[in-house]
Amino acid sequence: MQIITKIKAYLNDQKEKRFWRFPDQFIAVIQLNDNVKVYAIVKNGLARLDRIPKPETGYSYLDIIEIQGPVAKEMFRDDEINVYKALNIIKKSNRPTFTFKAILPDKRDYFYLLQAFEDFKQKAEFPWSTTDNNLTWRKGYCTAESIQQAEQILSDFCKKDSRRKFRDLNNWDYYLTLKK
């Protein structure tokens, strides 16, 4: 029985990948609430969140949501893209969001950090700086299967260059309790 369940899960996963391979729009803005927007791809009245939304919105990276619209237009670089309103979550990705602080002394470290998470099919977002030798602590977001996986990815990333550092890796809920 377990083999059949695994085969069904694999086939459903492949079906979903094929569905998103050719979206109606490769980039659109999804209005999650009054103050929070996130980029996504859109197909057939659905959107897949391709950026890490602020966790207090209740949405997660790679959630599939039902959308309404387009309700407006917004500029993205030199192009006008559609803005859609989020209605409800169709499929939750269950990818927790973590926050961390890091020092990335070399401007190329930003791209290496993103790739370190991409190698594990996860995502990181971090404020990029064109300045070499940027030695200030900056806050970033990442997704991972667990806080242990996020810590391992960040540790391995920092071991490759002793000038890189990270600290304060926490579940997003930790920061919400600090605000109260």
N, C-alpha and C positions, 0 to 999 in steps of 0.2 A: 504493500500500500504506500509506503513512504517513497518508493521510487516513482510511482505514478504521480504523486503529489509534486515531487521535484521536477518531473518532466512537464507537468502542466504549468508550474511556475516559470520554468525556462521558456516555454512556448509563449506564455503571456508576456514575458519580458521582451522577447523578440518581436512580438506583435506591436508592443508599445514603441519600441525603437523604430520600427518601420513607419509607424504613424507619424512620429515627430521628425523623421528624416526630411520630409518636404513640407514645411509649414507654410501657411498662408503669408505670414510675416516673420522674418527672421529676427526682427527687433521691434518691440513695442513697449510702451510704458503702461504699467498696471497700477492704478490708484487703489492702494490697499485700504486706506482710511483717509481722513481729511488731510493728514500731514505727511503720509509715507507713500512713496512711489518706488517701484522696482522695475527693472527691465525683465522682459520675458519674450518667449516666442509664442506665436498665436496660430491656432488651427481649429476651424470648425466651432467657434464659440468657446474654445478652451484656451488656457494659457499655461505654459510651464515656466515657473519662476527660475530664471537663469542667473540671478544675483542673490546674495544673502540679504533677505529683508531683516529689519530690526525685529528681534524675537518678540517684543511686547505686542506686535501686531497679531500674533497667533499663527503666522505663516512661516514656512521654512523653505530653504533652498530645495528646488525641484518639486515643490508641491504642484499638483495639477488643479487649476481652479476654473470655475465657470465665470465668464466675463460678460459684460454688457458694453455695447458701443460699436464703434468708437464714439467717445463723448467729447473729445477735443483733439488738438494737434499740439506737438511740442517739437522743438528743435533738438536734434542730436547731431552734433558736428555740423555738417552743411546740409543735412537732410531733415525734412519734416516727417515725423513719425506719429502714428496714432496713439492716443491715450484711451485706455479702457478702464471700466470700473469693475473691481472684483466683487463677485456676488457671494460665492461660497466655495469651500474646498471640496473637490470631487475625490481626490486621492492625496492623502497625506504622505509625504516622503519619509517622515520619522527620522530626519537627519538633524540632530541637535546642533545648536549654534553655541560656539564658545568664544569668549573674548580673551585677548592676551595683549601684553605690551612687549614691544621688541625694539631693539636697536639694529638698524641695517646700515652699516657704515659706508657701503658702496652702493651707488645708484642701481647697479645691476642686480644687487641682492633682492630687490623687489621682485624681479622676474623669476629668479631662482626660487624664492619663497612660493610664488604661485605655482611653479612647476612641481615643487616638492609635494604640495597637496594634490595636484592634478595626477601625479603618479599613483596615488591611492584612490583616484576617482572621487576626490573631495574638492572643496573650494576654500580659498582664502581671499580675503579682501583687506587691503592695507593701504594707508595713504602713501602715495608715491612721491618721491622727491628727486629732483634732478641734481641735487647737491651731493657732491662727493663728500665722504667722511661726515655723514649726518649722524651725530652721536646723541640725539635726543630720544627719549622713550616715547613711542607713539602707539596708540591703541588700534588693534586690528580685530577682525572677526574671522572665524573659520568654522567649517563643518567637519565632522568626523563621526565614525560609528560610535566612539566613546571618548571620554576625556583622556583615557590612557593612549588611544591611538593618536589623538591630537598632540599629546605630550611627546610621544615617540617621534612623530613627524618633525615637530619643532626642535627636539633635541638632536636628531640626526642632521637637520639643516644647520644648526648652530655649530655642530662638531666639525663641519667642513671648513669653517673659518672662525678662529677663536675671537675675532672682533665682533661677531654676531652674538646677540644675547636675547633671551626672552624671559619673561616673568609674568606673574599674575594670571596664569591660565585658569579660567573659571567657566562654569556654566553661566549662561546669561542670567539665570534666576538669582545668582549671587549678587549681581549688580542691582537687581531690582530690590533686594532686601536692604541694600545699603542706602537706597534713595528714600526709604520709608522712615 
